[in-house]
Amino acid sequence: MTRTPHAEQKSRPWRWPRAAALLLCGMGAGSAVLAQPALAPSRGAHPDQPVPDKKQLEQRLASVGFLLEKSSAARQIEASGDAGALERRARARESYQRAQQAFQAEDLAKASRLLAEASALMMEGARIAAPAQVTGEKQRADFEARLASVKALLAADQRIIAEKHAAPEAAETSRIIGNMIAEATGLAAAGKLPEGRALLDRAYLVARAALSSMRRGDTLTRSVHFANKQEEYRYEIARNDTHRTLIHSLLADQRGAQAAGGAARESVETAARRRNEAERGAAAGDYAAAIEQLEQSTRELLRAIRGLGIFVPG
């Protein structure tokens, strides 16, 4: 087959152009190094970076020194007592001292690099120390939010008690909630935020249970109406949930567990059986029967709650 000029050109071996070959042959050994590629810079050198300005570097020394010794990051690391955070700060101080020595020796590039290293180590230490502070701030914010919710529910309870001229037992519930708030606030002031929050959660449940029971009285006197039995069932489910959560919280507490007798636990078990029957009735569409079972379940829970020394109306 006849080769095309293009195919013949591709098969021909490549050769140096004649002028270039003659030039290389005529160069001496000393000149040959010019044809070699430039050597890579040594490790750690930064030929593309300008030498730092001495005045600016002096200012950086002052700012990094402040970061290491007097900044909020320094106080945060000291307060945390975290071994990892303290170790990073110690290494940052060593790098800073070496940076000062390099600056005095006029090695500005080295001083700049060591200052960057000291800053990075210090900020890493601050990040390690931060979780405890962040957790504390979140715990405080959560406590304050729950405290506001409990106070709002307590105010609603007291308002309904006054409107209905409720029995003295209802006022006793308000007194119990107020005592819980005072105790929780004292725990928070003593730095025991988790314990204070747990007590506030219990007070919140007591207030909700009391409020739902008094509102349930409104439904029985027909001052509150439901669109249908399914809607009333959902209301009773929510009410039962509140009482169940409260009794479990009381039993989980050491004092509640010690006070709980066989009668209280028997009431909780009966309430659970009634609740299961109610759910089965609702699944079959018999909401009227389900509501009746839920009411009985909640009454059993109320009996158990009162047996633990907390009166809830209902």
KELUMLO-854083 format. One record per atom (N, C-alpha, C): x, y negated, z; residue in three letters. Coordinates in steps of 0.1 Angstrom, whole numbers, padded with zeros to 4 digits, always signed. Example, Ala and Ser with C-alpha at 12.3 -4.5 7.8 and 13.67 -1.06 7.14 Angstrom:
// residues 2
+0132+0057+0078ALA/+0123+0045+0078ALA/+0132+0033+0078ALA/+0128+0022+0071SER/+0137+0011+0071SER/+0129+0000+0079SER/
This chain:
// residues 314
+0009+0012+0000MET/+0000+0000+0000MET/+0009-0012+0000MET/+0006-0022-0008THR/+0014-0035-0009THR/+0012-0043+0004THR/+0023-0047+0010ARG/+0022-0055+0022ARG/+0020-0069+0018ARG/+0011-0075+0026THR/+0009-0090+0024THR/+0020-0097+0030THR/+0022-0110+0026PRO/+0033-0118+0032PRO/+0032-0119+0047PRO/+0019-0120+0051HIS/+0017-0122+0066HIS/+0021-0109+0074HIS/+0018-0097+0068ALA/+0022-0085+0075ALA/+0037-0084+0075ALA/+0044-0087+0064GLU/+0058-0086+0063GLU/+0065-0095+0073GLU/+0059-0107+0075GLN/+0065-0117+0085GLN/+0064-0112+0099GLN/+0053-0105+0103LYS/+0051-0100+0116LYS/+0060-0088+0119LYS/+0064-0080+0109SER/+0073-0069+0112SER/+0087-0072+0113SER/+0091-0084+0108ARG/+0105-0088+0108ARG/+0110-0092+0122ARG/+0121-0087+0127PRO/+0126-0091+0140PRO/+0129-0106+0141PRO/+0127-0111+0153TRP/+0129-0125+0155TRP/+0144-0128+0157TRP/+0149-0139+0151ARG/+0163-0143+0153ARG/+0164-0157+0157ARG/+0175-0161+0164TRP/+0178-0175+0167TRP/+0179-0183+0154TRP/+0175-0195+0154PRO/+0178-0203+0142PRO/+0193-0205+0141PRO/+0198-0206+0130ARG/+0212-0206+0127ARG/+0219-0217+0135ARG/+0213-0229+0135ALA/+0220-0241+0141ALA/+0221-0239+0156ALA/+0210-0233+0162ALA/+0211-0231+0177ALA/+0221-0221+0180ALA/+0222-0210+0172ALA/+0232-0199+0175ALA/+0246-0205+0174ALA/+0249-0213+0164LEU/+0262-0219+0163LEU/+0266-0228+0174LEU/+0255-0235+0179LEU/+0258-0244+0190LEU/+0261-0236+0203LEU/+0254-0225+0206LEU/+0257-0218+0218LEU/+0270-0211+0217LEU/+0274-0206+0205CYS/+0287-0200+0204CYS/+0299-0209+0206CYS/+0296-0222+0203GLY/+0307-0232+0204GLY/+0308-0237+0218GLY/+0299-0234+0228MET/+0299-0240+0241MET/+0309-0232+0250MET/+0316-0239+0258GLY/+0325-0232+0267GLY/+0318-0226+0279GLY/+0325-0218+0287ALA/+0319-0212+0299ALA/+0314-0222+0309ALA/+0321-0233+0310GLY/+0316-0243+0320GLY/+0303-0250+0315GLY/+0302-0251+0302SER/+0289-0257+0297SER/+0278-0248+0297SER/+0280-0235+0298ALA/+0269-0225+0297ALA/+0259-0226+0308ALA/+0264-0231+0320VAL/+0255-0232+0331VAL/+0244-0242+0329VAL/+0246-0251+0319LEU/+0235-0261+0317LEU/+0223-0254+0311LEU/+0225-0243+0305ALA/+0213-0236+0299ALA/+0206-0228+0309ALA/+0211-0226+0322GLN/+0204-0219+0332GLN/+0193-0227+0338GLN/+0182-0221+0343PRO/+0172-0228+0350PRO/+0177-0234+0363PRO/+0170-0245+0367ALA/+0174-0251+0380ALA/+0171-0242+0391ALA/+0180-0242+0402LEU/+0178-0234+0413LEU/+0166-0239+0421LEU/+0158-0230+0427ALA/+0146-0234+0436ALA/+0151-0241+0448ALA/+0144-0250+0453PRO/+0148-0257+0466PRO/+0149-0247+0477PRO/+0157-0250+0487SER/+0158-0241+0498SER/+0145-0241+0507SER/+0143-0230+0514ARG/+0131-0228+0522ARG/+0130-0239+0532ARG/+0118-0245+0533GLY/+0116-0256+0543GLY/+0118-0270+0537GLY/+0124-0271+0526ALA/+0126-0284+0520ALA/+0114-0288+0512ALA/+0112-0301+0511HIS/+0100-0306+0504HIS/+0105-0317+0495HIS/+0111-0314+0484PRO/+0117-0324+0475PRO/+0107-0334+0469PRO/+0094-0329+0468ASP/+0084-0338+0462ASP/+0079-0348+0472ASP/+0081-0346+0485GLN/+0076-0354+0495GLN/+0086-0365+0499GLN/+0081-0378+0499PRO/+0090-0389+0503PRO/+0095-0388+0517PRO/+0107-0393+0520VAL/+0111-0393+0534VAL/+0102-0403+0541VAL/+0097-0399+0553PRO/+0088-0407+0561PRO/+0094-0421+0564PRO/+0086-0431+0565ASP/+0090-0444+0569ASP/+0093-0443+0584ASP/+0105-0449+0588LYS/+0109-0447+0602LYS/+0099-0454+0612LYS/+0094-0466+0608LYS/+0085-0473+0616LYS/+0072-0465+0618LYS/+0066-0460+0607GLN/+0054-0452+0608GLN/+0056-0440+0616GLN/+0068-0433+0615LEU/+0071-0421+0623LEU/+0072-0424+0638LEU/+0077-0436+0641GLU/+0078-0440+0655GLU/+0064-0442+0661GLU/+0055-0447+0653GLN/+0041-0449+0657GLN/+0034-0435+0659GLN/+0037-0425+0650ARG/+0032-0412+0651ARG/+0037-0405+0664ARG/+0050-0408+0667LEU/+0055-0402+0680LEU/+0047-0407+0692LEU/+0043-0419+0692ALA/+0036-0425+0703ALA/+0022-0419+0703ALA/+0015-0417+0692SER/+0001-0412+0691SER/+0001-0397+0695SER/+0011-0390+0690VAL/+0011-0375+0694VAL/+0014-0374+0709VAL/+0023-0382+0714GLY/+0026-0382+0728GLY/+0013-0384+0736GLY/+0005-0394+0732PHE/-0008-0397+0739PHE/-0017-0385+0738PHE/-0017-0378+0726LEU/-0026-0367+0724LEU/-0022-0356+0734LEU/-0009-0353+0736LEU/-0005-0342+0744LEU/-0007-0345+0759LEU/-0007-0358+0763GLU/-0006-0360+0778GLU/-0018-0367+0783GLU/-0025-0376+0775LYS/-0035-0385+0781LYS/-0049-0384+0774LYS/-0050-0376+0763SER/-0062-0376+0755SER/-0073-0368+0762SER/-0085-0369+0757SER/-0096-0360+0761SER/-0093-0345+0759SER/-0086-0343+0748ALA/-0082-0329+0745ALA/-0073-0323+0756ALA/-0063-0332+0761ALA/-0054-0328+0771ALA/-0062-0325+0784ALA/-0072-0334+0787ARG/-0080-0332+0800ARG/-0088-0319+0798ARG/-0093-0317+0786GLN/-0102-0305+0784GLN/-0094-0292+0786GLN/-0082-0292+0781ILE/-0073-0280+0783ILE/-0070-0278+0798ILE/-0066-0289+0805GLU/-0063-0288+0819GLU/-0075-0283+0827GLU/-0087-0288+0824ALA/-0099-0285+0832ALA/-0103-0270+0829ALA/-0100-0265+0817SER/-0105-0252+0814SER/-0097-0241+0821SER/-0084-0244+0823GLY/-0076-0234+0830GLY/-0074-0221+0821GLY/-0077-0222+0808ASP/-0076-0211+0799ASP/-0061-0208+0796ASP/-0057-0196+0798ALA/-0043-0193+0796ALA/-0038-0195+0781ALA/-0047-0191+0772GLY/-0044-0194+0758GLY/-0043-0208+0754GLY/-0052-0216+0759ALA/-0051-0231+0757ALA/-0039-0237+0763ALA/-0036-0233+0775LEU/-0024-0239+0782LEU/-0011-0235+0774LEU/-0011-0223+0769GLU/+0001-0218+0762GLU/+0003-0226+0749GLU/-0008-0229+0742ARG/-0007-0237+0730ARG/-0002-0251+0733ARG/-0006-0257+0744ARG/-0002-0270+0748ARG/+0013-0270+0752ARG/+0018-0260+0758ALA/+0032-0258+0762ALA/+0040-0258+0749ALA/+0036-0250+0739ARG/+0043-0249+0726ARG/+0043-0263+0719ARG/+0032-0270+0720ALA/+0031-0283+0714ALA/+0040-0293+0720ALA/+0042-0292+0733ARG/+0052-0301+0740ARG/+0066-0298+0735ARG/+0069-0285+0733GLU/+0083-0281+0729GLU/+0085-0287+0715GLU/+0075-0285+0706SER/+0077-0291+0692SER/+0078-0306+0693SER/+0071-0312+0702TYR/+0072-0327+0703TYR/+0086-0331+0708TYR/+0092-0324+0718GLN/+0105-0328+0722GLN/+0115-0326+0711GLN/+0114-0315+0703ARG/+0123-0313+0692ARG/+0121-0324+0682ARG/+0109-0329+0680ALA/+0106-0340+0670ALA/+0113-0353+0675ALA/+0113-0355+0688GLN/+0120-0367+0694GLN/+0135-0366+0691GLN/+0140-0354+0693GLN/+0155-0352+0691GLN/+0158-0354+0676GLN/+0150-0349+0667ALA/+0152-0351+0653ALA/+0151-0365+0649ALA/+0142-0373+0655PHE/+0140-0387+0652PHE/+0153-0395+0657PHE/+0158-0391+0668GLN/+0170-0398+0673GLN/+0182-0395+0665GLN/+0182-0383+0659ALA/+0193-0379+0650ALA/+0191-0384+0636ALA/+0181-0392+0633GLU/+0178-0398+0620GLU/+0173-0387+0610GLU/+0169-0375+0615ASP/+0164-0365+0606ASP/+0149-0367+0606ASP/+0145-0377+0598LEU/+0131-0381+0598LEU/+0121-0370+0592LEU/+0126-0363+0582ALA/+0117-0353+0576ALA/+0114-0342+0586ALA/+0125-0338+0593LYS/+0123-0327+0604LYS/+0114-0332+0615LYS/+0116-0345+0619ALA/+0107-0350+0629ALA/+0093-0351+0625ALA/+0090-0354+0613SER/+0076-0355+0608SER/+0070-0341+0608SER/+0078-0331+0603ARG/+0072-0317+0603ARG/+0069-0312+0617ARG/+0078-0315+0627LEU/+0076-0310+0640LEU/+0064-0318+0647LEU/+0062-0330+0644LEU/+0050-0337+0649LEU/+0037-0331+0644LEU/+0037-0328+0631ALA/+0025-0321+0626ALA/+0023-0308+0633ALA/+0034-0301+0635GLU/+0032-0288+0642GLU/+0027-0290+0657GLU/+0032-0300+0664ALA/+0027-0302+0677ALA/+0013-0306+0677ALA/+0008-0314+0668SER/-0006-0318+0667SER/-0015-0306+0665SER/-0011-0298+0655ALA/-0019-0286+0652ALA/-0020-0276+0664ALA/-0009-0274+0671LEU/-0009-0265+0683LEU/-0018-0271+0694LEU/-0018-0284+0695MET/-0026-0291+0706MET/-0041-0290+0702MET/-0044-0292+0690MET/-0058-0291+0686MET/-0063-0276+0687MET/-0055-0267+0684GLU/-0058-0253+0685GLU/-0061-0250+0700GLU/-0053-0255+0709GLY/-0055-0253+0723GLY/-0069-0259+0727GLY/-0072-0271+0722ALA/-0084-0278+0726ALA/-0096-0269+0721ALA/-0095-0263+0709ARG/-0106-0255+0704ARG/-0108-0242+0713ARG/-0097-0237+0718ILE/-0098-0225+0727ILE/-0105-0229+0740ILE/-0102-0241+0745ALA/-0107-0246+0758ALA/-0122-0251+0756ALA/-0126-0254+0744ALA/-0139-0260+0742ALA/-0151-0252+0746ALA/-0151-0238+0743PRO/-0164-0231+0746PRO/-0169-0233+0760PRO/-0161-0233+0770ALA/-0166-0234+0784ALA/-0173-0248+0786ALA/-0167-0258+0780GLN/-0173-0271+0781GLN/-0186-0272+0773GLN/-0186-0266+0761VAL/-0198-0267+0753VAL/-0209-0259+0759VAL/-0206-0247+0765THR/-0216-0239+0772THR/-0222-0246+0783THR/-0213-0253+0791GLY/-0218-0261+0803GLY/-0228-0272+0798GLY/-0224-0279+0788GLU/-0233-0290+0783GLU/-0246-0284+0778GLU/-0246-0273+0771LYS/-0258-0267+0766LYS/-0267-0262+0778LYS/-0260-0256+0788GLN/-0268-0251+0799GLN/-0275-0263+0806GLN/-0268-0274+0807ARG/-0274-0286+0814ARG/-0285-0291+0806ARG/-0284-0291+0792ALA/-0295-0296+0784ALA/-0307-0287+0784ALA/-0304-0274+0784ASP/-0315-0264+0785ASP/-0322-0265+0799ASP/-0315-0267+0809PHE/-0321-0269+0823PHE/-0330-0281+0823PHE/-0325-0292+0818GLU/-0333-0305+0818GLU/-0346-0303+0810GLU/-0344-0296+0798ALA/-0356-0294+0790ALA/-0367-0286+0797ALA/-0362-0275+0803ARG/-0371-0266+0810ARG/-0377-0273+0822ARG/-0369-0281+0829LEU/-0374-0289+0841LEU/-0386-0298+0836LEU/-0384-0305+0825ALA/-0394-0314+0820ALA/-0407-0306+0817ALA/-0406-0294+0811SER/-0417-0286+0807SER/-0425-0282+0820SER/-0418-0277+0830VAL/-0424-0273+0843VAL/-0431-0285+0849VAL/-0425-0296+0850LYS/-0431-0308+0856LYS/-0444-0312+0848LYS/-0444-0310+0835ALA/-0456-0314+0827ALA/-0467-0304+0830ALA/-0464-0291+0831LEU/-0474-0281+0834LEU/-0479-0283+0849LEU/-0471-0286+0858LEU/-0475-0289+0872LEU/-0484-0300+0872LEU/-0481-0311+0865ALA/-0490-0323+0864ALA/-0504-0319+0858ALA/-0504-0310+0848ALA/-0517-0306+0842ALA/-0525-0297+0852ALA/-0518-0288+0860ASP/-0524-0280+0870ASP/-0531-0289+0880ASP/-0523-0299+0885GLN/-0528-0308+0896GLN/-0540-0316+0891GLN/-0540-0320+0878ARG/-0551-0328+0873ARG/-0564-0319+0872ARG/-0562-0307+0868ILE/-0574-0298+0867ILE/-0579-0295+0881ILE/-0570-0293+0891ILE/-0574-0290+0904ILE/-0582-0301+0910ILE/-0578-0314+0907ALA/-0585-0326+0912ALA/-0599-0327+0905ALA/-0599-0324+0892GLU/-0612-0325+0884GLU/-0622-0315+0889GLU/-0618-0303+0892LYS/-0627-0292+0895LYS/-0629-0291+0910LYS/-0622-0299+0918HIS/-0622-0297+0933HIS/-0620-0283+0936HIS/-0609-0277+0931ALA/-0606-0263+0932ALA/-0603-0259+0947ALA/-0604-0246+0949ALA/-0602-0241+0963ALA/-0588-0245+0968ALA/-0586-0245+0981PRO/-0573-0248+0986PRO/-0562-0239+0981PRO/-0565-0226+0978GLU/-0555-0217+0973GLU/-0549-0222+0960GLU/-0556-0229+0952ALA/-0551-0235+0939ALA/-0540-0246+0943ALA/-0543-0254+0953ALA/-0533-0264+0957ALA/-0520-0257+0962ALA/-0522-0245+0968GLU/-0511-0237+0973GLU/-0501-0234+0962GLU/-0507-0230+0950THR/-0499-0227+0938THR/-0491-0239+0934THR/-0496-0251+0935SER/-0489-0263+0931SER/-0477-0265+0941SER/-0480-0262+0954ARG/-0469-0264+0964ARG/-0458-0254+0961ARG/-0461-0242+0957ILE/-0451-0232+0954ILE/-0443-0236+0942ILE/-0449-0241+0932ILE/-0442-0246+0920ILE/-0433-0257+0924ILE/-0438-0267+0932GLY/-0429-0278+0936GLY/-0417-0273+0944GLY/-0419-0263+0952ASN/-0407-0258+0960ASN/-0397-0251+0950ASN/-0402-0244+0940MET/-0393-0238+0931MET/-0385-0249+0923MET/-0392-0259+0919ILE/-0385-0270+0912ILE/-0374-0276+0921ILE/-0377-0278+0934ALA/-0367-0284+0943ALA/-0355-0275+0945ALA/-0358-0262+0946GLU/-0347-0252+0948GLU/-0339-0251+0936GLU/-0345-0251+0924ALA/-0338-0250+0911ALA/-0329-0263+0909ALA/-0334-0274+0913THR/-0326-0287+0911THR/-0314-0286+0921THR/-0316-0281+0933GLY/-0305-0280+0942GLY/-0294-0270+0937GLY/-0298-0259+0931LEU/-0289-0250+0925LEU/-0281-0256+0914LEU/-0288-0264+0905ALA/-0281-0271+0894ALA/-0271-0281+0899ALA/-0275-0288+0910ALA/-0266-0298+0916ALA/-0253-0292+0922ALA/-0255-0279+0926ALA/-0243-0272+0931ALA/-0235-0265+0921ALA/-0238-0267+0908GLY/-0231-0262+0897GLY/-0236-0248+0893GLY/-0247-0243+0898LYS/-0252-0230+0895LYS/-0264-0231+0885LYS/-0260-0236+0873LEU/-0271-0239+0863LEU/-0278-0226+0859LEU/-0271-0215+0857PRO/-0279-0203+0852PRO/-0289-0198+0863PRO/-0285-0199+0876GLU/-0294-0195+0886GLU/-0306-0205+0887GLU/-0303-0218+0886GLY/-0314-0228+0886GLY/-0323-0226+0874GLY/-0317-0223+0862ARG/-0326-0222+0851ARG/-0335-0210+0852ARG/-0330-0199+0858ALA/-0338-0187+0860ALA/-0350-0190+0869ALA/-0347-0197+0879LEU/-0358-0201+0889LEU/-0368-0210+0882LEU/-0364-0219+0874LEU/-0373-0228+0866LEU/-0381-0220+0856LEU/-0375-0210+0850ASP/-0383-0202+0841ASP/-0395-0195+0849ASP/-0392-0191+0861ARG/-0402-0184+0869ARG/-0413-0194+0873ARG/-0409-0206+0876ALA/-0419-0217+0880ALA/-0427-0220+0868ALA/-0421-0220+0856TYR/-0428-0223+0844TYR/-0439-0212+0841TYR/-0436-0200+0844LEU/-0446-0189+0842LEU/-0457-0190+0852LEU/-0454-0193+0865VAL/-0464-0195+0875VAL/-0474-0206+0871VAL/-0468-0217+0866ALA/-0476-0229+0862ALA/-0485-0225+0850ALA/-0479-0218+0841ARG/-0487-0214+0829ARG/-0498-0204+0833ARG/-0495-0195+0841ALA/-0505-0185+0846ALA/-0517-0192+0853ALA/-0513-0202+0862ALA/-0523-0209+0869ALA/-0532-0217+0860ALA/-0526-0224+0850LEU/-0533-0232+0841LEU/-0542-0224+0832LEU/-0537-0212+0827SER/-0546-0204+0819SER/-0558-0198+0826SER/-0556-0195+0839SER/-0566-0190+0847SER/-0577-0200+0849SER/-0573-0213+0852MET/-0583-0223+0854MET/-0590-0227+0841MET/-0583-0226+0830ARG/-0590-0228+0817ARG/-0599-0216+0814ARG/-0595-0204+0818ARG/-0604-0193+0816ARG/-0617-0195+0823ARG/-0617-0202+0835GLY/-0629-0205+0842GLY/-0638-0214+0833GLY/-0632-0223+0825ASP/-0640-0231+0816ASP/-0647-0223+0806ASP/-0640-0213+0801THR/-0647-0204+0790THR/-0659-0197+0796THR/-0658-0193+0809LEU/-0669-0185+0815LEU/-0681-0194+0818LEU/-0678-0207+0819THR/-0690-0216+0821THR/-0694-0223+0808THR/-0688-0217+0797ARG/-0692-0222+0784ARG/-0688-0236+0781ARG/-0679-0242+0788SER/-0674-0256+0785SER/-0663-0255+0774SER/-0658-0243+0771VAL/-0649-0240+0760VAL/-0655-0229+0752VAL/-0655-0230+0739HIS/-0662-0220+0730HIS/-0651-0215+0720HIS/-0653-0202+0717PHE/-0644-0195+0707PHE/-0653-0193+0694PHE/-0646-0194+0683ALA/-0653-0192+0670ALA/-0659-0178+0669ALA/-0652-0168+0674ASN/-0656-0154+0674ASN/-0649-0146+0684ASN/-0652-0133+0685LYS/-0646-0125+0695LYS/-0631-0122+0692LYS/-0627-0122+0680GLN/-0613-0120+0676GLN/-0605-0132+0682GLN/-0610-0144+0680GLU/-0603-0156+0686GLU/-0602-0155+0701GLU/-0612-0151+0707GLU/-0612-0149+0722GLU/-0602-0138+0726GLU/-0602-0128+0718TYR/-0592-0117+0721TYR/-0578-0122+0720TYR/-0575-0130+0711ARG/-0561-0136+0709ARG/-0558-0144+0722ARG/-0568-0152+0726TYR/-0566-0160+0738TYR/-0563-0151+0750TYR/-0570-0141+0752GLU/-0568-0132+0763GLU/-0555-0124+0762GLU/-0551-0121+0750ILE/-0537-0115+0748ILE/-0526-0124+0753ILE/-0527-0137+0749ALA/-0517-0147+0753ALA/-0517-0149+0769ALA/-0529-0149+0774ARG/-0530-0150+0789ARG/-0524-0138+0796ARG/-0527-0126+0791ASN/-0521-0114+0797ASN/-0506-0114+0795ASN/-0501-0118+0784ASP/-0487-0119+0781ASP/-0480-0128+0792ASP/-0486-0139+0795THR/-0480-0148+0805THR/-0479-0141+0819THR/-0490-0134+0823HIS/-0490-0128+0836HIS/-0480-0116+0836HIS/-0479-0109+0825ARG/-0470-0097+0824ARG/-0455-0102+0825ARG/-0452-0113+0818THR/-0439-0119+0818THR/-0435-0123+0832THR/-0445-0130+0839LEU/-0443-0134+0853LEU/-0440-0123+0862LEU/-0448-0112+0862ILE/-0446-0101+0871ILE/-0433-0094+0869ILE/-0429-0093+0856HIS/-0416-0087+0853HIS/-0404-0095+0858HIS/-0406-0109+0857SER/-0396-0118+0862SER/-0395-0117+0877SER/-0406-0116+0884LEU/-0406-0115+0899LEU/-0400-0101+0903LEU/-0403-0091+0896LEU/-0397-0078+0900LEU/-0382-0077+0896LEU/-0378-0084+0886ALA/-0364-0084+0883ALA/-0355-0091+0893ALA/-0362-0101+0900ASP/-0354-0109+0910ASP/-0352-0100+0922ASP/-0341-0101+0929GLN/-0337-0092+0940GLN/-0348-0093+0951GLN/-0352-0106+0954ARG/-0361-0108+0965ARG/-0375-0102+0961ARG/-0379-0103+0948GLY/-0391-0097+0944GLY/-0391-0082+0944GLY/-0380-0076+0940ALA/-0378-0062+0940ALA/-0379-0056+0955ALA/-0374-0063+0964GLN/-0374-0059+0978GLN/-0388-0060+0984GLN/-0396-0070+0979ALA/-0409-0073+0985ALA/-0420-0064+0978ALA/-0416-0059+0966ALA/-0426-0051+0959ALA/-0429-0038+0966ALA/-0442-0035+0969GLY/-0445-0022+0975GLY/-0452-0013+0964GLY/-0457-0002+0969GLY/-0463+0008+0960GLY/-0476+0002+0954GLY/-0483-0006+0961ALA/-0496-0012+0956ALA/-0493-0021+0944ALA/-0482-0029+0946ALA/-0479-0039+0935ALA/-0475-0031+0922ALA/-0467-0021+0924ARG/-0462-0013+0912ARG/-0474-0005+0906ARG/-0483-0001+0914GLU/-0495+0007+0909GLU/-0504-0003+0901GLU/-0505-0015+0906SER/-0513-0025+0898SER/-0507-0028+0885SER/-0493-0029+0884VAL/-0486-0031+0872VAL/-0489-0020+0862VAL/-0488-0007+0867GLU/-0490+0004+0858GLU/-0505+0005+0853GLU/-0514+0002+0862THR/-0528+0001+0858THR/-0530-0010+0847THR/-0524-0021+0849ALA/-0525-0032+0840ALA/-0520-0028+0826ALA/-0509-0020+0826ALA/-0503-0016+0813ALA/-0513-0006+0806ALA/-0519+0003+0814ARG/-0529+0012+0807ARG/-0541+0004+0801ARG/-0546-0005+0809ARG/-0557-0013+0804ARG/-0553-0021+0791ARG/-0541-0026+0791ARG/-0536-0033+0779ARG/-0536-0024+0767ARG/-0531-0012+0769ASN/-0530-0003+0758ASN/-0544+0001+0752ASN/-0554+0002+0762GLU/-0567+0005+0757GLU/-0573-0007+0750GLU/-0570-0019+0754ALA/-0575-0031+0747ALA/-0569-0032+0733ALA/-0556-0029+0732GLU/-0550-0029+0718GLU/-0556-0019+0709GLU/-0559-0007+0714ARG/-0566+0003+0706ARG/-0580-0001+0702ARG/-0587-0007+0711GLY/-0600-0012+0708GLY/-0600-0023+0697GLY/-0590-0032+0698ALA/-0589-0043+0688ALA/-0585-0037+0675ALA/-0577-0027+0675ALA/-0573-0020+0662ALA/-0585-0014+0655ALA/-0594-0010+0663ALA/-0607-0003+0658ALA/-0617-0014+0654ALA/-0614-0027+0657GLY/-0624-0037+0654GLY/-0634-0040+0666GLY/-0633-0033+0677ASP/-0642-0035+0688ASP/-0636-0046+0698ASP/-0637-0059+0694TYR/-0630-0069+0702TYR/-0637-0072+0715TYR/-0650-0069+0716ALA/-0657-0071+0728ALA/-0652-0062+0739ALA/-0650-0049+0736ALA/-0645-0039+0745ALA/-0630-0043+0748ALA/-0623-0047+0738ALA/-0609-0051+0740ALA/-0607-0062+0750ALA/-0616-0072+0749ILE/-0615-0084+0758ILE/-0618-0079+0772ILE/-0628-0070+0774GLU/-0631-0065+0787GLU/-0619-0058+0793GLU/-0612-0050+0785GLN/-0600-0043+0790GLN/-0589-0052+0794GLN/-0587-0063+0786LEU/-0577-0073+0788LEU/-0579-0080+0801LEU/-0592-0084+0803GLU/-0595-0091+0816GLU/-0592-0082+0828GLU/-0595-0070+0827GLN/-0592-0061+0838GLN/-0577-0059+0840GLN/-0570-0059+0829SER/-0555-0058+0829SER/-0549-0070+0836SER/-0554-0082+0833THR/-0549-0094+0838THR/-0552-0095+0853THR/-0564-0090+0857ARG/-0568-0090+0871ARG/-0558-0081+0880ARG/-0554-0070+0874GLU/-0544-0061+0881GLU/-0531-0068+0882GLU/-0527-0076+0872LEU/-0514-0083+0872LEU/-0515-0094+0883LEU/-0526-0101+0884LEU/-0528-0111+0894LEU/-0527-0105+0908LEU/-0533-0093+0910ARG/-0532-0087+0923ARG/-0517-0084+0926ARG/-0510-0079+0916ALA/-0495-0076+0919ALA/-0487-0089+0922ALA/-0490-0100+0914ILE/-0483-0113+0917ILE/-0486-0118+0931ILE/-0499-0117+0935ARG/-0502-0122+0948ARG/-0496-0113+0959ARG/-0495-0100+0956GLY/-0488-0091+0965GLY/-0473-0095+0967GLY/-0467-0102+0958LEU/-0454-0106+0959LEU/-0452-0120+0965LEU/-0464-0126+0970GLY/-0463-0138+0978GLY/-0466-0151+0969GLY/-0470-0149+0957ILE/-0473-0161+0948ILE/-0487-0161+0945ILE/-0494-0171+0949PHE/-0509-0172+0946PHE/-0510-0178+0933PHE/-0518-0172+0924VAL/-0522-0178+0911VAL/-0537-0177+0910VAL/-0544-0188+0907PRO/-0558-0187+0906PRO/-0563-0178+0896PRO/-0575-0173+0897GLY/-0581-0164+0887GLY/-0589-0153+0893GLY/
